[in-house]
Amino acid sequence: MTEAVTGYDGTRPKAVGLVRGEVSGLDAPRHAVAIQRHARALGYQYIYTVRPPQDAPDPIGYALGIAAGLGAVAIGVFDLAHVDNQPARVCEDFDLETVCPATTWARTVRTATVEAGAA
């Protein structure tokens, strides 16, 4: 049995899932359950499944905004198609967890010189 991940205050870190209807199609309910199970198995406190509206101009940005507002540290997706095969976009601020294949894409760590604009 694996030990649950905990935050600095002893609580489990929060995760949200992203399910895009235009990507999952009829498998959307199954994908949502798989993401939730995967996040819980990794020790996250799963708090919400984001389902962007079909007419959202930027469904990934929509999900990133909700995740930030909820204080999540990770976003779970069924596969990379849900983030348009661009894990780096999510990893600027969050860890990305994919169910298929089961992979963790770690958040990008920025150094002080990069943040200050120095090269």
Secondary structure, 3 states (H helix, E strand, C coil): CCCCCCCCCCCCCEEEEECCHHHHHHHHHHHHHHHHHHHHHCCCEEEEEECCCCCCCCHHHHHHHHHHHCCCCEEEECCHHHHCCCHHHHHCCCEEEECCCCEEECCCCCCHHHHCCCC
